[in-house]
Amino acid sequence: MRSHNVTKFLKLFCTIITIAHLPLYARKDFGENNDVSLNVDSDLRALYVNLYKSYGPRLQKIVQLALDNDFNGLVLDFKNEYGEVLYNSKAAAKFSPKSIKNAPLDNLKDFTRKLKEKGFYLIARVLVFKDNLYARQNLDCATLRGKERKNYFAKDKMAWVDPYCQKYWEYLLDFSKELAVSGIDEIQYDYIRFPDSSADLFYPNKSRVTKSDLIRNFLKKARSHLSDTNVLISADVFGLVASFKGEMSIGQDWDKISPLVDYISPMIYPSHYPRGFRGLKVPDNFPYETIKHAIREINQRNMMLDTGAKVRPWVQGFSATWFKNHKKYKAKELQEQIKALAEEGVTSYMIWNSASRYQQFVIKSLSDEDKKKKSSNEFND
């Protein structure tokens, strides 16, 4: 979803959009703008925490850093792309036993209670159709290479589940229900798409349902399954999905996803926009301008829907070291992205850093002495 593996796909897509000259998204000059203050009482400012830092002393350090710098939300990995699960889930034990082999937590409700007592809004990130463990163990429910009928592996060597497989849907829905009754505020579905591959892929359970309708059907089923709980639902999508009319090759369609979730979270990382995007030679070097263009187009698209979700984007909290001429992202670059969002009326956001390292983006950071004091086992089971 987030790596440079999708850059080639996005470059091709952006070229198509540029040629099409969609009139709805005409470019505008921004000029000078005044700073816009964030409403710290109601706006969400969240940090992503990967599964390996979602417990114990490492989580304690992130919690303290977040509290010291006015972050009020955490997006925690509860099921990652490897298929690993954060706690001893009954659903995982039934459908994918190896996923909890090293699960660090037993008491999920106690875990969520402690974090909520500190004032955090808790988002459980759940990987949907990218589950390496499950796909490797269930070929009848995996995305396969067309000719060999063996696991399809993306460039990162990860296997994908067959999105049409209803048995796997049952796993996801039962797992989601566990989270919903644990005190989690929101379930965020990530990788809710098909692989971005030009390879000849085979889906063992494929029906006549289109890719975008399948994703819509899954979200409908999830909403129905969780309707007796208070949990909110969100979905992550490529940032450029809002600029595309109809179904993309990965199955994401803004008009079909947005009405079915409470929050839609486009990944508008400047590094993931190709050269020439809205006249920017290297978008990664222009965080303010790139975000300004991106969020304006997203807002315009979402406003066309009668029942669209609230937009809460992901912003870039990392340096794109995989390509030449990248910009080193620190606090200044982060603030430029936040400023651009606020000027377009979006004052809630989540910061993505795959390693969950945020010291370079914050004002305050723990001293060595503070680290020793704060590194307790408060978030161990």
N, C-alpha and C positions, 0 to 999 in steps of 0.2 A: 504494500500500500504506500509506504512512505519513502522507500529508498530510491536511488537513482535508476533502479531497474525499470521504472515507469516513465522515465524522462523521454526515451525514444518514442514511446506511444504518445505522450503528450505533445511532443514536437510535431508529429504528423497531424494530430488532431487540431492543434492550434493553427497550423497552416491551412487546413480546410476551413476553419472558422474565419480566418482572415480573408481568404479568397471570397467567401460567401458574403462578406460585408453585411452582416445582419443589422438592419436599421435600428433595432431596439437598443443596440449597445454602441451607439455612436460615441467616439472618443470626445472627451471634453478636457480643456485645460484647467488645471486646478489653481494655479497661482498661489498666493500666500493665504494661509488660514490661521485663525487664532486657536490656541490650545483649548481643548474641551475637557472639563473635569469629569472624572468618573464618579458615578453614584456608588460609593463604597458600601452603602447599606443594603443594596439589593442586587448589584451586579456580580456575576460569578467570574472569579479570576482563579483558574485551576491549573495545577501542575499534573503532568502525566507521571505515574510511578510504575515502572515495569515490575513484573512478577517477582524478580529476584531481590527487589528493594521494597517489597510490599509487606514486610514484617520485620520484627526485631530491631536492633540498634540502627540499621540502615534506614528503616522507615522513620525511626525517631529523629534522626538528623534532618530528614526532609520535612517532617512535621514542624520541627523547630524553625527551620529556615523559612517555611511557608508562613508560620505565625509571625515571625519577626518582620516579614515583608508584605503583610496584608493580603496574602492569598487566602481564599476562603473555600476552596474546593480541591478535591483530589480525584484524579481518574486512575483507578487502580486496576491492574491486570488481574482478572479472575480466571480467565482462560486465554492463553496466549497462542501464537501461531504454531508452536511446537505441539500444542495439544495439552500442555501441562495446566493443572488446575491449582489454585492457591490453597484450597482447603479440602478436607475429606468429604467430598460431595457424594451423596447417595446416588444421584443421577450418573455421575462419572463412574462410580463403582459398578453400576449396572451396565453402562454402555461402552465405557472405555477405561477399564480398571488400571491400566498402566499410567493413566494421566494423573493419578493421585499417589503414585508410588513414593514420591518425595514431597507430598503436600505438607507445608509447614504448619498449617493451622487446623485445629479441630473445632474450636468453639467460634463459629462465624458471628453469631449474635453478639457475643462479648466483644469481639474484635471491632465490629461496626459501632457498638455502643461507645467504646472508648474514644474513637475518632469523632463521633458526633458530639460527644461531651466537650470536645475542644472547639466546636463550632464549625466543623467542616461539612460541606455538602458532598456526599459520597456518590461517585459514579463508578459502576462496575463495567469495565471494558471486557466485552466478550467477542472473541474472534469467531466468525460465523463459518464461512466456507473454506477457510484455510486452517486445516487441522492436520498437521503432519503425522501425529501418532495414529489417529483414527483412520486416516486414508491408507496408511501403510498396512494396517491390520485388517482392513475391510475392503478388499478389492472390488467387491460387489457394490460398494458405496463410495467409490473413489473416482476422481477424474483420471481417465486413462489416455495414453497415447493411441491414436487411431489404429495404426497397423499392428503394433506389438501387443496391444491390450495389456500393457503394464502401467504402473504408476506414472503419471505425468509429474515431472519435477520442474519447478521454476528455476530461474538462475541462482536462487539462494538455496537450491537443493531441497526445498520444501515440497511436500506432496499436498494436493488439494482434494477435498471431498467433492463428490458429485452433488451439485446443488439440488438436483431433482430427487435425491434419496430421502424418502419419508421417514425411514428408520432413524436417520441422523437428525431430522427435524424433531423427532420425539425426544432425543437426547437434549437438544438445545432448549426446547420448551420446558422440559422438566428441570433442567439446570437453571433456567431463568426464573422459574417459580421459586426455587430455593432461595435465590438471591432476593427476590421481591419480598419475601416474608422475613428476611434477616435484618431489616432496617436500612438496607440500601435505598438511596433516594432515586436513583436512575440507572437503567441498564442501557449501555451504549453498544450497539451492534457495529462492529468493524469488519472489514473485508466482507461486507455484504454485497458480493459481486462475483462474477465469473473471472477466471484467470485472464490477464492481459497478454495473450499469447497468439501468435500467428500459426502455431503448430496445429496439426490435424488431431483434434481432441475428441475423445469418445466418452459419452455419459451413459453408463449402463441403465439408468432409470429414466432416460429422457422421454418426455411426452411432447405433445404438440403445443404446449404452453411456451410462449416466448420467454426469453431471458428476463426481460423487465417485468412481465406479468408474474413470473415465478418469484421474483424478489418481492413484488407487491403482495403476492399471496402469502409468503412467509411472514411479512410484517402484519398482515391482517390476522393471521393465525396467532402470532405472538400477542398482539393486542387483545384478542379474544381470550387467550389462555391466561392472561394476567389481569383481566378486567375486574376480578374480585379483590385486587390489591391496590395499594396507593402508589405503586412504583411508576415512574415516568419512563418513556422509551425515547431513545435517540438513535440516529444512524450517521455514520461517517461516509462521505462521498468525495470523489475527486472534485477539486475546485472548478474545473472546466465543465463539469456536468451541467451547470446552470446556463452555459452558453450554447448548449447543444439541444436541438429540437428532436425529440423522439428518443429511440433506444440506442445506446452506445453498445459497442461490441462486448463490453464487460457487463451489460445488462442494467446499468444504472440509468434511471430516467427521473429527473428532478420532479416532474409533475406527478409521478406515481409514488414516489417515496415521501415527499414532503407532507402530503395530507394525512399520512398514516403514523407519523411520529410527533412527539411533543417538541423535540429539537432536532434540527438537521445541522450537521457539522461539516461544512466543506473544508478541505485541507488546502489552504491558500498559502502554501509556502512559496516565497519568491524564487527559491532555487528550483522549484518544480515547473516553473513556467519557461517556455522555450524562448530562445533569442527572437527579438522582434515583437514580442507580445506587447500590443498596444503602443508600438513605437519605441519600446525600451530595448536597447541593444543587448544588455545582459540583465534581466529582471532581478537576479540575485543581488546585484549591486545597487538596486533601487528599492529597498524594502517599503518605504512610504508610498511611492508612486505605484508600485505593483499591487500592494494591498488596496490602495484607493480605487484603482480600476476594477480589481477583482470583486471587492465587496459591493461596489456600486452595481455591477452587472448582476450579482447574486440577489441583491435586494430587489432590483427591478423585476427579475424573473419570479421571485417568490411572491411579490405583490400581485402578480397576475392570477394567483390561485385564491379561491374563495376561502379555503381552509388550510392554507399553508402553515407549516411548523414555524416556530421561532428559530431564527438563524443564530447559531453560536459556533463560530469558526475555530479551527486550529491555526495557530500561528507558529512561525519558525523559531525554535530555540536551539539551533545548532548551526554549525558552519558546514557548507556543502563541499567538503574537502575532496570529493571525487572528481571535480572538474576544474579546469584551468580558469584563472581569473575570478575565483570565488571570493566572496567578501567574508571577513571574519566577523561573526555575529556575537555581539556582547550586549550590554544594557542599552546602549544608544540605539542599536538596530531593532531591539525588541520594542523600545518606546516609540520608535517611528511607526512600527506596525500598529501598535495600540492606538496611537494618535490618529492614524488614517481610519481605523475602524470607528473610533468615537465620532469623528467628523461626519461619518455616514450613518450615525445613529446606532451603532453596534457597540455596546459597552460590556458585553460578556464574552469571554474567550478562554481558550485552553492553550497551554504552551507545550509543544512537543519536543522532547529530547529523548531519543531511544534509550540512552544510558541513564536517564533521569539525573543528569548533572546540571545544576542550575546556579552554582555559585557565581559564575561569570555574568549572570543576568540580574542579580539582585544588589540592593544597596548594602544590606547588612549580611554578614556571613559569620558563622561560628568560629571563635578563636579555638586554639588547641585545648585550652583549659575548659572552655564551654563544651567542646566535643566530648571530653571525658565525663563531664557532669551529665550531659544529655544522653549519652549512649547507654541507656538502660534497656531492660528487657520488657518494657511496658507493652510492646506490641507482639511479643511472642505469645503463643497459646499457653 
